[in-house]
């Protein structure tokens, strides 16, 4: 199980706050400290309206102005990547445009890229990232299975281009038949799983229990096998993360904040450090309790079995040469004798020695 601590834009556009939040992610034992990298001018038009949840958290206004105030520079991200490397936590980021994706991969050397739900159907971006041969984690909020399938096929096509050393756009934009064939091919040979993880997600901020549809994790595991399926959690507690763990999620992504009451679009739907720590403890405990999935007795059970299970003993005096019937046999807890499960091997056998009541029958 990998845990992504999603700082996102909860640094409020301040790299110093971002660095402190990286420290928090490290303290919590998260595998990744994750950010969002974008150029507001490339992401939204000047007149793009804010989402309802954004209006509720930061008030009315343009989405452009809000995002501009939360934007970090490339130099800021160089600082953050270097700091993550220094303290030993993996740096991860979601690019919202192709230039940002190229910066992460070509400049920062990132070998894993997260794609958010908003770009799940952005085929040019998916093709570009996949064609650079990096691992991809893709959220699937707001998407249908058919939409996810098309995006997975596009990623597969981009990965094939990487393997061949070719440009996915060399002959123009690939056709639907080209990407469909690639997707089927890489899913059938199992290699999709080597570079792709899909995250089930409900894109609501916050997402309440009735909308989480956690059983979709099972569906995605079946449809896209052997691709790993994780969960990007926008809920208000840790119930969904625990459920995702029991359903076989391999990755949990969760927003973290330094203050749930801070001004900003995502603080209110995030966990503070105390809540994040509790979630970490619970999903680890859940994963430990799930075990291997094989039905084998534990070491302690094996020790107890000798005391708790019954053995085959004599129900009445038996003489040597007597043919044993079920009436001759009793099943009792005993320190000696054959296991109760051997009863079919004993009935019908001939007693080789005389035995008294409660003596072990070992024939």
N, C-alpha and C positions, 0 to 999 in steps of 0.2 A: 504494500500500500504506500503510495506517494501522496504527500500533502503539499498543495500549492497555497501559500499565503498570498492572497491577492491584495497588494497595496493599491494597485490601480492608480486612481487620481486622489487618493486620500492623503497625499502629501500636500495638497492645496497649492501646488505649483512651487513649492519650496524644497530645494534639494536637501537642505539640512534636516528638515522634517523627514524626508524620504530616507536619509541615512540612519536616523534614529529608529525608524520603523523596520529597516533591515535588521538592526540589532535585535528588535523585538521578535522578528521572525526566527532569527538564529536561536534566541533564548527558548523559544517555544518548541524547537526541534523540527520545524517545517523543512521540507526538502527544497522548496523553491521560494524565493522572494520575487513576486511578480509585479510588473508595471504595465502601463499602457503608453505606447509611444505614437504620437500623431502630430501632424501639422494642421491646426484648426482650419486653415484656408483650403487644405486639400480634403478635409473630412466633411465639412458642411458648407452650405451656401450661407450668405450673410443673413438671409431671411428665414432660415430653417427654424421651426418652432421647437421649443423644449418639450421633452416628454412630460406626461402628467406628473410622474413621481419627481422629476427635476423641478418643476414649478412648485410642487409642494415643499421641497426641501430648500431651494435657493431663491424662489420667487419668480416672477415673470421676467421676460427678457428673451434675447436671442440665444440660441444654442452656441452660436459662434463666440459671442462674448464670454459665455461661461467657460467654454473649452479653452479659449485663448488664455484665460487666467489660470488654467490648470496645466498648461503645456510646459514641459521641461525641454531644455536644449539638448542637442547631441552631446555637447561637452558634459552636461549633467549626467547623461546616461553612461558616458565613459567613466565618470567618477563612480557611479553606482555599481557598474559592472566590476570595476577594479576593487571596490570595497567588498563586494560579495565574494570575489575570488580570495581576497585577503583573509576574511573571517571564516570561510569555508561553508558557504551556502550557495546553491545554484541560482544564478540570475536568470530570470525568464521575463519575457515581455510580449505583449500583443501589439503588432503593428496594424495601423488602420489605413495604410496606403503602401504602395509598392516601394517608394523611396525609403520609407521607414523600415520595411522588411529587408531591403538591401543593406541598409546601415547596420541592422542587427547582425546579419549573417556575414557580410563582407568586411565590415569595419570592426565590430565587436567580437566576431568569431563565434557567435551563438550557434550551437548545433541542435537546439530544440526551439521551436517557435510555437507560440500559442495563437490560435485564430479564434476570435470572439464570435458569438452567435450572429452579430450584425453583419459579418462578412462570410458566414457559412456558405452563402450562394454566390460569393464574389469569385467567379471562376478564374478571371485573370490573375487575381492575387494568389489563389490556391495553386494555380499552375506555376506561377513564378516561384513561390516558396518551395514547392515540391521539386521543381527542376534543379534546385540547388542542393538536393540530397540530404536535407536536414530532417530530423524527426519532427512530427507535427502533432499537436494536441488541438482538437477542433471541437468547440462547443456547438450544440445543436438546438439551442433555444429557438422557438418560433418556427421550427422546421417540421415537415412531414418526412416519412420514411423515404418517399420517392425523391424529395429534394436532397436528403442526405446521401442517397444512393448516387445521384448525379455528381455531387461534390466529391464523394469518395472516388468515383471513377476519374474525375478530373485530377485528383491528387495522384492516383495511380499512373495516369498518363504522364504527368510531370515527373514522377519518379522514374518511369521508363526512359524519358528523355535524358535525365541525369545519367542513368546507367550507360546510355548510348553516346553521351557527350554531345547531345544535340539541343538546339533551341526549340522549345515547345511552340514558338510562334514563327519559326523559320519559313514555313509555307503558308503563313496566315494563321487565323484562329482555327484550332482543331475542330473537326466536325463531331457531332454527338456520337456517331458510330465509332470514331477513333477512340474517344475517351471511354465509351461503354465497353469496347473490346479490351482496353487496358485494365479497366476495373475488374472485369470478370476473370481475366488471366491472372492478375496478382492475388485476387481472393482465392482462386482455386489452388494456386501453388503455395499459398500460405505466407507469401512475402509481404503482404500488406501489413501484417502484424508487426513487422520489424521496424516500421517507421511511422505508424499512425495509431493514435488513441482518440476515440470519440467520447465526448462528455455529454451525458444527458443533462438537460438544463431547462428550467422554466424561467423565461425572461420577464420576470416581474420583480419589482423592488419595493418592498419585500414580497417574496412568494409565500403564500399561506398554504397550509397543509392540503386543502382540497384541490389545489391546482398543481401539486408537485408530480403526480402521476409516476410514482417511483417504480412501479412495475414495468415501465417502459425500458428500464435498464435490462430486464430479462429479454424483452423483445429485441433490443439492439444487439445483445450478445448473440442471439440466435440468427438474426438476419445478416450481421456483418462478421460472424465468426471467420477467422480467428482473431479479428481486431479486438484489442482491449477496450473496455468500456468503463468510463469513470463518471463522475458527477460534479457538476458545477452548482454550488449550493447558494441560493439567494433567500433562504428561508429565515425564520426568526429565532430558531433554536438549533439544537444539535440532533434532533430526532431523525431528520432526513439523512444526515451524514451517517448515523448508525445504521439506518435502513439500507443505505447504499452499500455499506460494508458487507452486510449480510447477503445482499443480492449479487455480490461478486465484483463491485466496483474496484478498479485498480488504482484510481486517482481520485482524490477529493480536493476540489478547489473552493476556497472560502475567502470572502473579503475580510480584511482586518483593518481596524481603525485605532487611532490613539485616543479618540473621544467620540462616542456615539452621538453626542449633542453638538459636535463641531459643525460649522457651516460648510456645506458641500453636498453634491448630489448623492454620494454613496455612503456617507458616514452612518446614516440611520439604519441602513440595511446590512451593516457590517457587524462583526464581533469585536469587542474590545479584547485586550490581552488576557484578562481573566476568563472570559467566555471562550476564547480560542483555546486556551490551555485545557479547559474542561472538555471541549470537543475532542482535542487530541487524545486526552486520557481515555475517553469513552470509545473512540473508534479503535484505538490500540487494544483496549480490553475486549472489544467486540471481535476484532480480528484474531486475537489469541484464543478466544472462546470458540470461534468457528473451527479451529484446528485444520487438519489435513484434508478432511472430507472423506477419508477412509474409515471404515468401521473396524477398529482394532481396540482391544482393551488397553488401558493405560498401565503403567508399571504398578501403580497403587491398586488398580483393579485386579491385576494378576495376583498380587499378594493377598488380596481379600478373597479372591475366588476359592482359594484352598480352604477357607473357613466358612464362607457363605453358601457355596454350592453343595448339593447333596451327592452322596456316593451310594454305591450298591452294596447293601448288607443283607444278611439273612433275616427273613421275617419269622422263621421258625427253625428248629433244628433240622439239619440236612445231613444225609449220610452219603459217604463216597459211593459213586456209581448211580446216584439218583439223577433223573432227568429234571432239569430245573424248569419250573413254570412261573408265571407272573405272581402266583400266590406264595411262592417261596421267597420272593424278593421284596425288600423294603428300601425306600430311598430316604436316607437320613444324612444329616451333617455328621461327618466322621473324619478322623485324621487318616483313615486308611480305606482302601477299596477303589474300585473302578468308578470313573465319573458316571453320573446318572444318564448321560447321553449315550452310554455304551449298552443300554438295557437290551437292545435288539441283538447284540452280540452274545449276551449272556443267556437269554431265554432259549431253551431247547438244548443247551449244552449239558454235558454230564459232569456232575461234581466230582472232583478228583480227591477231595479229602472231606472228612467230617467237619462241620461247622456248627456253632451254636448261634442263638438269637443275637443279632447285632454284630456278629463277626463279619469281616469283609469277605466278599465273594470275588475271587480273583481269577476264576477259571476262564 
